Amino acid sequence: MLNATRSAAHPRQRDPAWPGRIALLLALPVLLWPLLVATEFRPWLLWQPESLQLSGRFLADFWPPAHDLDFLALVARESWRTVAMATTGVFLGLLLAVPLALLASSGLSISALSGRMAAGPFWLRQGVRLLLAVLRSIPELVWALVFVRVVGLGPTSGVLAIALTYAGMLGKVYAEILESSDAHATRTLLRNGCGRLQAFCYGQLPASASELLSYTVYRWECAIRSSVVLGFVGAGGLGQLLDGSMKMFNGGEVATMLLVFMGLVGLADRVSAWLRSGLG
């Protein structure tokens, strides 16, 4: 009886997968070591006396934050421009992402109803998927550098950069959401003579609307963060103002803008959460 109790308490009896988990835990350092070497990851350098002294001197320049009214008015105006740039970029990205997602999704293919998609629609969808991959594989920072040379400094470059990159991201995820939704209603509508747009509006969209809108709101929140980074390459907004203050070594102005940026991200997060709760 005692041996049976000991056998039941043995880890192998409680969790049959424990050898695999231990092996994976032991293999992680071996797998991570080449990555740490490649990235020259040496965090102990942060605690050296010279590094601590430089960090303290750098942070001391941030106090007190700039608070004169003219500068705060300028920061407020550029913050609004940042939000406008992100929102406009996402909206333009949607105008491109939605039709591309419909073309990339196989759920609206009439030829696929018979079992195998025809060659023409198949290669069309592959081409659209390739286009979406190209759009999202080029970072918005690179797009912004291109458009700054084409249209000059200012928010227009940031809007176009966000629009193209987010069109690729949104289109790809939209297509995956539509394909993972229940296709019974859509196929029934297509078999009964409905057009593709009707089948989408009355079949796929009601089943996927909540997930589509939730992801869109999340991407808008990310676009606000991206729009600040784009300002460092001349795309306007709060980021360009922040870049100028950093180059002038004005720590007080940098501190104020960082605080405003954190508040802006927090506000976007709250708005995003509120919209998601409304969708739920």
C-alpha positions in Angstrom: 0.0 0.0 0.0 2.9 2.4 0.9 4.6 1.6 -2.4 1.5 2.3 -4.3 1.2 5.7 -2.6 4.8 6.5 -3.4 4.2 5.5 -7.0 1.2 7.7 -7.3 3.1 10.7 -5.9 6.0 10.3 -8.4 6.3 13.2 -10.8 6.2 10.8 -13.7 2.7 9.7 -12.6 1.4 13.2 -12.0 2.7 14.7 -15.2 3.6 12.4 -18.1 5.0 15.3 -20.1 7.6 16.4 -17.4 10.7 15.0 -19.2 9.9 17.0 -22.4 9.3 20.1 -20.4 12.6 19.7 -18.5 14.4 19.0 -21.8 13.0 22.2 -23.3 13.9 24.2 -20.3 17.5 23.0 -20.5 17.6 23.5 -24.3 16.5 27.2 -24.0 19.9 28.6 -22.8 21.6 26.6 -25.6 19.3 28.1 -28.2 19.4 31.6 -26.8 23.2 31.8 -26.4 23.9 32.4 -30.2 21.3 35.1 -30.2 22.8 36.9 -27.2 26.3 36.6 -28.8 25.0 38.0 -32.2 23.3 41.0 -30.5 26.3 41.7 -28.2 24.0 41.7 -25.2 26.0 42.9 -22.2 23.6 44.4 -19.7 26.2 44.5 -16.9 27.7 47.5 -18.7 24.8 49.5 -17.4 26.0 49.2 -13.9 29.6 50.3 -14.4 30.4 53.6 -12.6 31.0 55.5 -15.8 27.6 54.4 -17.2 25.8 55.3 -14.0 27.4 58.7 -13.9 26.4 59.5 -17.5 22.9 58.2 -16.9 22.5 60.3 -13.9 23.8 63.4 -15.7 21.4 62.7 -18.6 18.4 62.3 -16.4 19.2 65.4 -14.3 18.9 67.5 -17.5 15.2 66.5 -17.7 14.3 68.5 -14.6 12.5 70.7 -14.4 10.2 70.0 -17.4 9.5 72.9 -19.7 6.2 74.5 -18.8 5.9 77.9 -20.4 2.6 78.6 -22.1 3.9 79.1 -25.6 5.8 75.8 -25.6 2.8 73.9 -24.1 0.6 75.4 -26.8 3.1 74.2 -29.4 3.2 70.7 -27.9 -0.6 70.5 -27.8 -0.8 71.5 -31.5 1.8 68.9 -32.5 0.1 66.3 -30.4 -3.2 66.9 -32.1 -1.3 66.7 -35.5 0.2 63.4 -34.4 -3.3 61.9 -33.6 -4.7 63.3 -36.9 -1.7 61.8 -38.8 -2.3 58.3 -37.3 -6.0 58.4 -37.8 -5.8 59.6 -41.4 -3.1 57.0 -42.2 -5.2 54.2 -40.8 -8.3 55.4 -42.6 -6.4 55.5 -46.0 -4.9 52.1 -45.2 -8.4 50.7 -44.7 -9.5 52.0 -48.1 -6.8 49.8 -49.6 -6.9 46.9 -47.1 -10.6 46.1 -47.4 -10.7 45.4 -51.2 -7.4 43.6 -51.0 -8.6 41.4 -48.1 -11.7 40.5 -50.1 -9.6 39.5 -53.1 -7.2 37.5 -50.9 -9.9 35.6 -49.1 -10.9 32.3 -50.7 -14.3 32.3 -48.9 -15.9 34.5 -51.6 -14.7 32.4 -54.6 -17.5 31.1 -56.7 -15.3 28.6 -58.5 -14.2 27.1 -55.2 -17.8 26.0 -54.5 -17.3 23.0 -56.8 -14.3 21.9 -54.8 -11.2 23.3 -56.5 -10.6 27.0 -57.3 -10.1 27.9 -60.9 -6.6 28.8 -62.1 -7.4 32.5 -62.7 -8.9 33.3 -59.3 -6.2 31.2 -57.6 -3.3 33.1 -59.1 -5.1 36.4 -58.6 -5.3 35.7 -54.9 -1.7 34.7 -54.8 -0.7 38.0 -56.4 -2.8 40.0 -53.9 -1.2 38.0 -51.0 2.2 38.8 -52.4 1.3 42.5 -52.6 0.1 42.5 -49.0 3.3 40.8 -47.9 5.4 43.5 -49.7 3.4 46.4 -48.2 3.7 45.1 -44.6 7.3 43.9 -44.9 8.6 47.4 -45.6 8.6 49.3 -42.2 6.7 52.6 -42.1 9.9 54.3 -41.2 11.4 53.4 -44.6 8.2 54.5 -46.4 8.5 57.8 -44.5 12.1 58.3 -45.6 11.0 57.7 -49.2 8.0 60.1 -49.0 10.0 62.8 -47.3 12.2 62.9 -50.4 9.2 62.9 -52.7 6.7 65.3 -51.0 9.1 67.0 -48.5 9.0 67.4 -44.8 5.7 67.3 -43.0 2.8 65.1 -41.9 1.9 64.1 -45.5 4.9 61.7 -45.5 3.8 60.1 -42.2 0.2 59.7 -43.4 1.3 57.9 -46.6 3.8 55.8 -44.7 1.3 54.6 -42.2 -1.3 54.0 -44.9 0.9 51.7 -47.0 2.3 49.7 -44.1 -1.0 49.3 -42.3 -2.8 48.4 -45.5 -0.6 45.4 -45.7 -1.1 44.5 -42.1 -4.8 45.1 -42.0 -5.4 43.4 -45.3 -3.5 40.2 -44.3 -5.2 39.9 -40.9 -8.6 40.8 -42.4 -8.3 38.0 -44.9 -7.3 35.5 -42.2 -10.2 36.5 -40.0 -12.7 36.2 -42.9 -11.3 32.7 -43.9 -11.5 31.5 -40.3 -15.1 32.5 -39.9 -18.1 30.1 -40.5 -18.4 29.8 -44.2 -21.7 28.0 -44.3 -23.9 31.2 -44.7 -21.6 32.7 -47.3 -21.5 29.5 -49.4 -25.3 29.2 -49.2 -25.7 32.8 -50.4 -23.3 32.2 -53.3 -25.0 29.0 -54.4 -28.3 30.7 -54.4 -27.1 33.4 -56.9 -26.0 36.2 -54.6 -23.0 38.3 -55.7 -19.7 38.3 -53.9 -20.4 41.7 -52.2 -23.8 40.6 -51.0 -22.4 37.3 -49.7 -19.7 39.3 -47.8 -22.2 41.8 -46.3 -24.8 39.2 -45.2 -22.6 36.2 -44.7 -19.0 36.9 -43.6 -19.3 40.4 -42.1 -21.9 39.7 -39.4 -19.9 36.7 -38.1 -16.6 38.6 -38.1 -17.5 42.2 -37.5 -16.5 42.3 -33.8 -13.1 40.7 -34.4 -12.4 43.0 -37.5 -13.3 46.2 -35.6 -11.3 45.1 -32.5 -8.2 44.5 -34.6 -8.7 47.8 -36.4 -8.9 49.8 -33.1 -5.8 48.0 -31.9 -3.9 49.0 -35.1 -5.1 52.6 -34.7 -3.5 52.6 -31.2 -0.3 51.3 -32.7 -0.4 53.9 -35.4 -0.3 56.7 -32.8 2.9 55.3 -31.4 4.4 54.9 -34.9 3.5 58.5 -35.9 5.7 59.8 -33.1 8.6 57.7 -34.3 8.1 58.9 -37.9 8.6 62.4 -36.8 12.3 61.7 -36.2 12.7 61.4 -40.0 10.9 64.6 -40.7 7.3 63.3 -41.0 6.0 66.0 -38.7 4.0 65.8 -35.5 5.2 65.4 -31.9 8.2 63.3 -33.0 9.7 65.9 -35.2 9.4 68.5 -32.3 11.0 65.9 -29.9 13.8 65.3 -32.3 14.6 69.0 -32.5 14.7 69.4 -28.8 17.0 66.4 -28.4 19.4 67.7 -30.9 19.5 71.0 -29.0 20.1 69.1 -25.7 17.1 70.7 -24.2 16.2 68.1 -21.5 13.3 70.1 -20.1 11.5 70.2 -23.4 12.2 66.5 -24.0 10.8 65.7 -20.5 7.6 67.6 -21.2 7.0 66.0 -24.5 7.7 62.5 -23.1 5.1 63.1 -20.4 2.7 64.3 -23.1 3.4 61.3 -25.2 2.9 58.9 -22.3 -0.4 60.6 -21.6 -1.3 60.4 -25.3 -0.6 56.6 -25.4 -2.5 56.1 -22.2 -5.5 58.0 -23.6 -5.4 56.0 -26.8 -5.3 52.8 -24.7 -8.4 53.9 -22.8 -10.3 54.9 -25.9 -9.3 51.5 -27.5 -10.5 49.6 -24.4 -13.8 51.6 -24.4 -14.4 50.8 -28.1 -13.6 47.1 -27.5 -16.0 46.9 -24.6 -18.6 48.5 -26.7 -18.0 46.0 -29.5 -18.2 43.1 -27.0 
